[in-house]
Amino acid sequence: MALSLIVFAGFYPPARRAIQYADILAQAMEGQLVLLHVNRASLFDPNDLVAQGYHQQELTRQTDTAAILYQQAEGLLTTATVEVATDLLPAVAQDLAHRYQPALFVLSQTHEDRPADLLTSCVEILRAGGFPLLVVSPKAPAEHPPRRILIAADREPFALASAADALRPLLALPGVEVIVAHVSSGVEDDEGCALALRAVQASGLVEGLPTPELRGYQHAHYAQGVLAAALDTRADLVVVLARQRSYLGDLFHRSVTAQLLQTCPVPVLVLPTAASVPVTETPGFAAATGFATTVLTPTA
């Protein structure tokens, strides 16, 4: 099935850039676009607290918005449909992902006319639902799909959630170079770099592709380290993983992801992962382990 890119649409420059970027991406991946307009995002339906009929009145007021979005959709490179909702609720996100599966939600970074808490709320709802999401910087080039993709990985093995499988072809587009970056704090960690590459390969994310280039970076703050890696590698797309963690670990990971999504100068793709997976051997690592054992074992 073709990938559907569900773009949070609007008329201000950041949202328009997100639509342009998603349009180029959809064309390259032979997908389709869905232009989604929402006023708010919430875990709970605010219409439960207002007078009956207010929700319908608010929807009626969005008729002009929907009509203009339909007109804009006619000028895009890929087939596009329009969806309008007053609020992005978990149930709304689930319904959209089901009707347009496989789906990738695309948002724009915050700006002065779009409060940061709206982006944060949307991201939290989509992450909780296990949906892949892409946040597009207003500075992102929209002339071509990404060509240098940076995967930020750590030592831990992971398995992609089924919802992320449809994004694998993105890394296989013609001319794409893939780099794996491992960020360590305070010390050079070659072993961690090797394990990060091993985790990416074992996940199947780069299956059938040339072995990605591996680079290590030191930084006291992980998000800043990833930003430095993106700058150093001239990446035009950063891929991060939304892991299932403990409560405290999840709080830290969410804060790091939020910082990247709000400040990264290139688009950031967040891929959901499945539950923890056991460590498995990947081609090359078993041979390397055997070689190391041979070298390090003393002779009698």
C-alpha positions in Angstrom: 0.0 0.0 0.0 1.1 3.5 -0.8 2.4 5.7 2.1 0.0 8.5 3.1 1.6 11.7 4.4 -0.9 13.4 6.7 0.3 17.0 6.9 -0.9 19.5 9.5 -1.9 22.3 7.1 -2.1 26.0 7.5 -1.5 29.2 5.6 1.5 30.6 7.4 5.1 30.0 6.0 6.1 27.1 8.3 3.0 25.1 7.5 3.2 25.9 3.8 6.9 24.7 3.8 5.8 21.5 5.5 3.3 20.9 2.8 5.8 21.6 0.0 8.3 19.2 1.7 5.7 16.5 2.1 4.6 16.9 -1.5 8.2 16.3 -2.8 8.6 13.3 -0.4 5.3 11.8 -1.5 6.1 12.1 -5.1 9.5 10.4 -4.6 7.9 7.6 -2.6 4.8 7.3 -4.9 2.6 8.2 -2.0 -0.4 10.5 -1.4 -1.0 13.6 0.7 -3.7 14.3 3.3 -4.0 18.0 4.3 -5.2 18.0 7.9 -6.3 21.2 9.6 -6.9 21.3 13.4 -7.3 24.2 15.8 -6.1 22.4 18.9 -4.7 19.2 20.3 -5.8 17.5 23.5 -5.8 14.2 25.2 -9.5 14.8 26.2 -12.3 16.2 24.1 -12.9 19.8 25.1 -16.3 19.7 23.5 -17.5 17.5 26.3 -17.4 20.7 28.5 -19.2 23.1 26.2 -22.8 23.6 25.3 -24.3 21.1 22.8 -24.0 22.3 19.3 -20.9 24.5 19.8 -18.7 21.8 18.1 -20.8 21.8 15.0 -20.8 25.6 14.9 -17.0 25.6 15.1 -16.8 23.0 12.3 -19.1 25.1 10.1 -16.8 28.1 10.6 -14.0 26.0 9.1 -15.8 25.6 5.8 -13.8 28.4 4.1 -10.6 26.9 5.4 -11.4 23.6 3.9 -12.4 25.1 0.6 -9.1 27.0 0.3 -7.1 23.8 1.2 -8.9 22.0 -1.5 -7.9 24.7 -4.0 -4.3 24.4 -2.8 -4.4 20.7 -3.1 -5.1 21.0 -6.9 -1.7 22.7 -7.4 0.4 19.9 -5.7 2.5 17.3 -7.4 0.8 14.4 -5.7 -2.8 13.4 -5.2 -4.2 15.1 -2.0 -7.3 15.0 0.1 -8.4 17.4 2.9 -9.5 16.5 6.4 -10.7 19.1 8.9 -11.2 18.6 12.7 -11.5 21.1 15.5 -9.2 19.1 17.8 -6.5 16.4 17.3 -7.6 13.8 19.9 -6.1 10.4 20.3 -9.2 8.9 18.7 -8.9 11.3 15.8 -5.3 10.4 15.2 -6.1 6.7 15.4 -9.0 7.0 12.9 -6.8 8.9 10.4 -3.9 6.4 10.7 -6.4 3.6 10.2 -8.1 5.1 7.1 -4.9 6.2 5.5 -2.5 3.4 6.6 0.4 3.3 6.3 0.6 6.8 7.5 3.3 9.4 8.4 2.2 12.5 10.2 4.0 15.7 9.1 4.2 18.8 11.2 6.0 22.2 11.0 8.2 23.6 13.7 6.7 26.2 15.9 6.8 29.9 15.2 5.4 33.1 16.7 2.0 32.5 15.2 1.7 28.9 16.3 2.4 28.3 20.0 5.0 25.8 21.0 2.5 23.9 23.2 0.4 23.0 20.1 3.4 21.2 18.5 4.2 19.6 21.8 0.6 18.4 22.3 0.4 17.0 18.8 3.8 15.2 19.2 2.7 13.7 22.5 -0.5 12.4 21.1 1.2 10.9 18.0 4.1 9.4 20.0 1.7 7.8 22.5 -0.2 6.3 19.6 3.0 4.8 18.2 2.7 6.7 14.9 5.7 7.8 12.8 6.0 11.6 12.6 8.1 14.1 10.7 8.7 17.6 11.9 9.9 20.0 9.1 12.0 23.1 9.8 11.0 26.3 8.0 14.6 26.3 6.6 14.3 22.8 5.1 14.9 22.7 1.3 11.8 21.6 -0.5 13.3 21.2 -4.0 14.2 17.5 -3.6 13.9 14.6 -1.2 16.6 14.0 1.4 20.0 12.9 0.2 22.1 12.6 3.4 20.2 10.9 6.2 21.6 10.8 9.7 20.4 8.0 12.0 21.0 8.9 15.7 21.5 5.6 17.5 22.8 4.3 20.8 24.0 1.0 22.1 20.6 -0.6 22.7 19.1 -3.0 20.1 15.7 -2.1 18.8 13.0 -3.4 16.5 10.9 -1.1 14.4 7.2 -0.9 15.1 5.0 -2.2 12.3 3.9 1.4 11.6 7.5 2.4 10.8 8.1 -0.3 8.2 6.6 1.8 5.4 9.4 4.4 5.9 12.2 2.0 5.0 12.0 2.8 1.3 12.9 6.4 2.1 16.5 5.4 2.9 16.6 3.5 -0.4 15.8 6.4 -2.6 18.3 7.0 -5.4 21.3 9.0 -4.4 20.7 8.7 -0.6 23.7 8.4 1.7 23.0 7.0 5.2 25.2 7.9 8.2 24.9 6.4 11.7 25.9 8.7 14.6 26.5 7.7 18.2 26.7 10.5 20.8 28.6 9.8 24.0 29.1 12.0 27.0 32.6 12.9 28.2 34.5 10.0 26.7 35.3 8.5 23.3 33.2 5.3 23.0 34.3 3.2 20.0 32.5 0.2 21.4 29.3 2.2 21.7 29.7 3.4 18.1 30.0 -0.2 16.9 27.0 -1.3 18.9 24.9 1.5 17.5 25.7 0.5 14.0 25.0 -3.1 14.9 21.6 -2.1 16.4 20.6 -0.2 13.2 21.6 -3.1 10.9 19.9 -5.8 13.1 16.6 -3.7 13.0 16.4 -4.2 9.3 16.2 -0.4 8.8 19.0 -0.4 6.3 18.5 -3.9 5.0 19.7 -4.3 1.4 21.6 -1.0 1.5 25.4 -0.4 1.6 26.8 -0.3 5.1 26.2 3.1 6.5 29.1 5.4 7.4 29.7 5.4 11.2 30.7 8.5 13.2 31.0 9.2 16.9 30.5 12.5 18.7 31.1 13.7 22.2 28.7 16.1 23.9 27.5 16.6 27.4 23.9 17.1 26.1 22.6 14.4 23.8 20.3 16.7 21.8 23.1 19.2 21.2 25.4 16.3 20.1 22.9 15.1 17.5 22.5 18.7 16.2 26.3 18.9 16.0 26.4 15.6 14.1 23.8 16.8 11.7 25.8 20.0 11.0 29.1 18.0 10.7 27.7 15.5 8.2 25.6 18.1 6.3 22.6 15.9 6.8 19.3 17.0 5.4 17.2 14.6 7.4 17.7 13.3 11.0 16.1 10.0 12.1 15.6 9.4 15.8 13.9 6.5 17.6 10.9 6.6 19.9 11.8 3.8 22.3 9.6 2.1 24.9 11.3 2.9 28.2 10.8 3.1 31.9 8.9 6.1 33.2 12.1 8.1 34.1 13.9 7.0 31.0 10.9 8.0 28.9 10.8 11.4 30.4 14.4 12.0 29.5 14.0 10.6 26.0 10.9 12.7 25.4 12.7 15.9 26.5 15.6 15.2 24.2 13.2 14.5 21.3 11.2 17.6 22.0 14.4 19.7 21.9 15.4 18.3 18.6 12.0 18.7 17.1 11.9 22.4 18.1 15.4 23.4 17.2 16.8 21.2 14.5 17.5 23.1 11.3 16.6 20.1 9.1 13.6 17.8 9.2 13.5 15.2 12.0 11.8 11.8 11.4 10.7 10.0 14.6 10.3 6.2 14.1 8.4 4.2 16.8 10.0 1.0 18.0 8.5 -2.2 19.4 9.2 -3.7 22.8 12.8 -4.4 23.8 14.5 -7.1 21.7 17.3 -9.5 22.6 20.7 -8.9 21.3 21.3 -10.8 18.1 24.4 -11.2 15.9 24.6 -9.5 12.6 26.9 -10.4 9.7 30.4 -9.2 10.3 30.2 -8.9 14.1 30.4 -12.6 14.7 33.5 -12.8 12.5 35.0 -9.8 14.3 34.3 -11.3 17.7 36.0 -14.5 16.6 39.0 -12.6 15.4 39.2 -10.6 18.6 39.0 -13.9 20.7 41.8 -15.3 18.6 44.0 -12.3 19.1 43.4 -11.9 22.8 43.6 -15.5 23.9 47.1 -16.2 25.1 49.0 -19.2 23.8 49.9 -22.0 26.2 
